[in-house]
Amino acid sequence: MAETAVRMRGISKAFNGVRVLNGVDFDVASGEIHSLVGGNGAGKSTLMKILEGVVLPDEGSIEIAGRAVTFHSSRDARAAGVAMIFQELSLVPTLTVAQNVFLTVEPRKGGLIDDREAEARTRALLAELGIDLDPQAIVGDLPMALRQLIEIAKALSQDARVLIMDEPTSSLGRSETEQLFDLMRRLRERGIAIVYISHRMEEVFEISDRITVLRDGMRILTVPTAQATMEQIINAIVGRPYAAAAHSSAPAHVEAGEILLEVRNLVREPRLRGVSFVLRRGEIVGLAGLMGSGRTELARAIFGIDRLDSGEILVGGRLLREGNPQGAMSAGIGLIPEDRAGQGLVVDHSIRDNLLAPILSRLTRGGIIDDRRGDLVCESFRERLQIKARSLTQPVRSLSGGNQQKVVIAKWLATEPRILLMDEPTAGVDVGTKQEIVQLIRRLANEGRAILLISSELPELLAAADRVLVMRSGRIERELPRTSVRSEEYLHHLVQGVAT
């Protein structure tokens, strides 16, 4: 039997009198991938922050390779061989791969940083991991999938024997995910213990050896993956039978109306190379494609964040001349960005401040903000989207990922947009919240809004979209009615460019 790499017993933790972990037991063996799953706010992140040394437990014990430890910082955890790969990556984009791998632990020669030695060590490490990558490449020029692999190489360069991976596939397409999983399997064979945190149940069942479910700060079950069913795990996560129909059935919307958005031959080299399509009132158009295909760049260009080289955008038949977000908002366009923490929210500000930021001009008279109207707006969206928070003055940073995403959506719905560009709107949220968001998207379309839905999760696109656009190399390669997409596998082959 494999050695136990990590054993956590009776872990409890409270913040401001609110208990978020209650006597949790958790362990992972060397050479095992153990998935830790649960709804937003279940306690997964807090448990792993305790293991990583960022948070001290109120009660409980931790053993690493059979030795009792007490971590007071992430440095203590790293010294014991524990490393965490965060959902929001910690790499410095302006530095090279080698400089990032050895950041703060650079090899030196004669008291000076030895970049050649760092590059040689990085090249050897990448080759050992089966990663084909130039150590001199600038990280900011690399796709997200390769950045994830660099994070792992960085951790292993510091002799990590336990890897905590927090939503590592949330912004990856299927092929990039498979590349990551290949590396994870090789690490498992080398005896590395991996704690895998994910809301994507299909991936959990594909990659893990065991699954532990947390709910409301308590361990609900731990089971070998081979002995578990998808229904069993999801029911344990949400605490009730899960209505899977929201993701399995094709959408049934009212008939689409007039054209609200038309884009004509949009070009922004090198990512957009002549993109054209229309979006009608009451319609959800799904946009599928690999990372780097131009999906996010298309949304940013329509919203005016990135200036176009050429092309036209029409809203309601009128040319959108202002190439900036304010002009797009005035025309009735809203953008829910892929990176909610970096672009969608000011995480240190309150829920209220974030919700009201785009509509302050509507709430201001004579230079004075009408706080009462603002409170009514916030309470309305809090109730409508079921945002779970102690109060509207609570900092957004303190919310779970799913509730943060609901704040982003509410913020843009408050602007009353006719057109919504939604880039990965369910990334990093639990299955229950994901179902809520998909149902909300359907309701918004039924209310007459036009929605462009960008998603790496093909089941989500098939559950929501009326039409599907397949984007490759900056162009729309295919356009299909939802009824023409025979299966998720067929759509995957279209995205990969191996189907006709």
N, C-alpha and C positions, 0 to 999 in steps of 0.2 A: 504493500500500500504506500502511496506517495506521502512524503513528509508534509505536515501541515505548515504552510508558509506563514499564514496569519490566523490567529485565533482571537476573536473579540467576544467577551462575555459580560452580560449584564450592563450594556452601555446605555446610560441615561443622560439626557441633556435638556435643560430648559433655558429659554431666553425671555427675560423680563416676566418671569413667572409662568410663561407658556411652555409646557413640556412638549418637545418635538421628538424626543427619543425616549422610549420607556422599556428599559431592560432588554435591549436587543442583543441577541447572539448571532455571530456571523463568522464564517471561516472560509479560507480558500487554500487549496493544496498546491504544492509545487507542480508545475506542468498541467495546470487546470485553468480553464476559462469559466469563471463563475459569474453569471449575469445577476445583477442587482436591479430589480424593477419595482415600480410603484407609481402611483399618481403623483402629480405635482404637489409638493408639500408633505409627502409621505415620510421624509426623513433621510432619503438616500444621500443627498449632498452633505448633510450634517454628519452622518455616519462616516463618510469618506473623508471629510475634512478633519475629523478626529483621527482617523488612521494616518492622514497626511501630516498631522501635527499642527494644523492651522487653528483648530478648536480643541480645548481641553474638555474631557467628559466630566460630568458631575459625579457619576458613579461608573464602576465597571473596570475591567482589566483588558490589556492587550498583550499578546505574545507574538513575537516574530521568530520563526524557526525554533519554537520551544522556549525562547528566552523572554521573560517579562520585561516590558519596556514602558517608559513614560515619555511621551513626546511633548516638548514645549514649543517646538517650531518645526517648520517644514525642513529646515536644515537637519534637525535631529532625525526626522523620518528618512531623509535621503541618506544619511550616514548609516541607517539600519537597512538600506536597500529598498525603500518604498518611494515610488515616484508617481506623480499624477499627470496625466495628459488631459489638459482642460479643453472644454468645448470652445471657449474663446482662446485661441492659441497665444502662447507667450513669446513667440519668436519676434526678433527685431527685423522688420522687412528690408531695411537698408543694408544689412550685413549679409555676408556670404553664408552658404550652408555650413562650411567649416567653422566660421566665426561664431555662428549660433550654437553649433554642437558643443563648442568648448568655451562658451561665454561664461566668464567669471572663474574659469579653471584653465585658462590658456596655458599651453606649454611655453616655456621661456628658455632663452639662450642668452647668457651674459646679461641677465636682468631684463631683457627685452622680449616682447611677445614674438614667438617663432611661428609665423603664419604657415611656413612650409611644412613644419612638423604637424601643425593642426590639420592641414590639408591631407598629408600622408596618412595620419591616423583616421581621419574621416573617410578617406577613400577605402581604407582597409575595413572599417566598420560597416560601411554601406555595402561593400562586396560580400562581407560575411552575412549580411541580412538579405542579400539578393536584391538590393535597390540600385538601379542604374541611374546615377545622378552625379553631375559634376560638382565637386566640393567648392569650386569657385563661383558657382551660380549664385546670383542675388536672390534671396528668399522672396522678396516682393514680386519677382517676375514669375514665380512658380504657382501652379494651381493648388487649391486647398488640399487635394489628396496627397500631393508630395509633401506639403507642409506637415501634415499629420505624421507621415513617415519620418520626417526630420525630427519631430518632437520625440518620437519613440527612440530614434538613434541617439538623440541627446541624452535621454534618460539612461539608456543602456551603456553609454560611454562613461557613466558615473556608477557602474556596477549595480544597477537596479535589478532586484530579483522579484519585486512585486510591482506590477503596473496597474494603476487605476485609470481606466479610460472612460471619460465622461462624455456621452453622446458624440463619439468620434465620427459617426456617419451622418450627422444631422444636415450637413451641407454637401454631401457627396452623392453622386449618381451611382447607379448600380455597378457599372464597371469599375469605378474608383473604389467602391465598397468591397468588391471582390478582391481587388489588389491589396487592400488593407487586411482583409480576412486571411489571405494567403500568408501575409507576414505574421499575423497573430498565430496561425497554426504552426509556423516554423518556430516561433518563440515558445509555444507550448511544448514542442518536441525538445527544446533545449532546457526545459524545466522551469521556465519563467511562469510565475503565477499571475493571472490577469483577472482583475475585477472589471466587468464590462457593464456600464450603465447605459441603458437605451430604452426609448419608448417604442421602438420598431419591433413588434413582436415576431415578425417573420425572421428578422435577423437574429433575434435572441435564440430562436429555435434552431437556426442554421449553425451558429457558431459556438454555443455554450455547452458545457458539460453538466452544469447544475444551474438551477434558478432559485433565487430567494426573492420573495415578495414582501415588501414593507407596505403597511397602510396605517395612517394615523400614528406614526412613530413606533409601531410594533411590528415584529416579525410575524407574518401570517403563515408562511410555509417555506420550506426548503425542499426541493425535489430534484432528482436526476432528470435532465431534460428528456431523455429517452422514455421516461415513465410519465411525462406530463402531456397534457393536451392544451391547445391554444385556448379553448373555452375555459378550462380550469384556471389557467394563469390570469386571463383577463377578468374573470369573475372575482378572483382573489384580489386583484388590483382595485377594482371599482366597488367591491363589496355588494354587488348585486348582479343578476344576469345582464350581460352586455348585449345591446341591440346591434348586432353586426350588420344589419341591413343597410345602415348609412353608408357603408363602404362597399357593399357587394352588389347593390342594385343600381341600375342605370337611372339617371335623374329623369324626373317628369316635370317639366316647367311649362309655364304659359308660352304661347307662341311668340317668338322673338319679333320685335317691332322694327322701327326705323333705325337706320345706321346712326349711332352716336359718336363712334370713333372710327376714323379712317386714316391709316398711315400709308404713305406712298413712297416707295423706293428709298427708305431710310438708309443712309450710309454714314458710318463712323468707323473708319479703318483703325485697327484691323478686325474688329469684332462684329460690325454690322455691315453687310454687303448687299444692300438692295432689298430691304424687308418691306413687304406690303401685305396688309390684311385689313379686314373690317370687323367691327364689334357692334352688335345691335342691342337695342334696349331689351332688357329681360333675358339676356343671353350670357352664359358662362363659356368662355373659350379657354381650353386648357392648353398650356404651352409646355411641351416636353422636349428634352434635349440633354445631352451630356454636359458636364462642367466645361466651360470654355466655349460652348456653342453660341453664346451671345444672348441668352435669355435675360439675365439680370441687366445687361447693357441696354437691351431693348426697352425695358421698363424705365431705366434711368433716363434714356434719351427722350422717351415720350413725356416724362415728367419734367424735363428741362434741366436735369442735373448735369448731364453731359451734352455739350454742344455738337450738333450734327455737322458733317461735312456737306451733306446735301439731302434732299428729300422734303416731304411735306407732311404735316399732321393737321387733320381737320376734325373739329369737334362740332357735332350737329350741323355739318355742312359748311362751317366757317373755318377759314384758315387760322391756325394758332400761330400767331406771329411772335409772341414773346417766348423766347427760348430760355425760360427760367421757371423754377418751381412756383413762384407767385403767380405767373401767368397761367400755368397749368391749373392751379387751385382755383383761380378766378373763373376758369372755363369749366370747372366742375369735375376735375380729376383729383383723385386721391391715391397715394402710394403707400402701401404697407411693405416696408423694405425687408430684405432678407436678413440683415443684421439688426435685430431689434435693440440690442444693448448699445451698439455703436451709432446707429442711425435713426432708430425709431423712438428712442426714449432718452430723457436725461435722468439716469437711474438714481442719482442722489437727490432729486427733487421729488415732491409728493405726487401721489396719484392725481390729485386735483390739479396741480400745476401742469402736469403732462397732458391731462385731458383737455384743459382749456387753452393750451398754448396756441393751437391753430385758429382759434375763434375769439381771441381777446378783443379784436377790433369790433366784433359784433356786440360784445358785452360792455363796451366802453362808451360812456356819454359824458361829454365835457371833460374828458381826460380822467374820469373816475370810473373804475370797474364796478359793475353791478354785481356784488358778491352773492346776493340772494339768487339772481338768475343763474349765476355760475354754479352755485350749490345744487340747484334744481336740475341743471343739465348733467352734472356729475352723478347725482343720485339716480337719475333716470337710466344712464348707461351702466352704472354699477348693477342695477337691478336687471336690466335687459340682458346683459352679458354674464350675469352671475359672477362678478368679480369678487373673489374671497379676500377680504382685508378687514383689519380691525377698524380702520377709519380711513377717510379720504386724505388725511394728512400724513398717512404712512408713506415712508420713502419707497419708491418703486423697487429699489434694490432688494428690499426685504421680502418681496413677493416671490412666489414660485414662478418657474418659467412659463407655465400655462397662463397664470394670471397676469404676468407681464405682457404676454402676447395679447390678451384680451384688452389691456389698457391701450396698446398700440392700435388695435382695431377700433376701439371706442373713440379714440382720439380723432381718427380720420372719418368715422361715421358722423361725428359731431359737426363736421364741415358740410354735411349733406351733399356728398358727391353724387354725380350721375354716373361716373365711370370710376371703377376701382381697379387698380393694378395691385395684385396680391402676390408677392414674391415669397414662396415657401412659408405660407401663413401658419402651418402646423408643425414647423420644425421645432424639435425639442419639447413637445408637449405630450402629455400622457394620452392613453387611448380614449378616456372619457372626454377630455377636453377637445381632442381631435374630432370626435364625433359631434360635439357641440358646434365647433367651428365650421365643419362641413355643412351641418344643418343650417347654420346662420348664413353661409354663402348662398345656399339654395333660397332661403327666405329673401335675401337681398335682391337676388335675380327676379324672384316672383313679384317683388315690389317695383320692378322696372329698372333697376340698375344694370349697367353693362359691366361685366367682370372679366378681366384677364387673369387667369389663375396659373401661376408658374409653380410647378412642384416636381421634385425628384421622386416622389412617391406615386408610382403609376396607379396603384389601386385608388388613391385619392382623386387623381384626374378622372379616372373612369367612373367614380362615384358621383362626381359633380358636373363634369363638362358636357355641354351640348355638342361642341365641336372640339377637335384636337388638332393643334398645329405641331408639327415635328420640326425642330430647328437643328441645323447642323452647319458648322463652319460659317456662322453669321448669316445664314439664309433660311427661309422657310422651305423645307424640302417637300413636305406633304401636308395636306389639309384634308381631314376626314370627319364626316359626321360621327357622333359617338356610336351610332348603331352599326357603323362599318368596322369598328375596332372589335375584332373577334374575341380577343383575350388579352390579358396583361402580357403574356409571353409574346404575342404578335406585336403589341406596341413596343415592347422592349427591343425586339428585332428591328423595328422601324427606326428607333432611336439610335441603335447601333449601326444602322445602314446595311443590314444584312437581310432585309425583307423587301418584297416588292408589292 
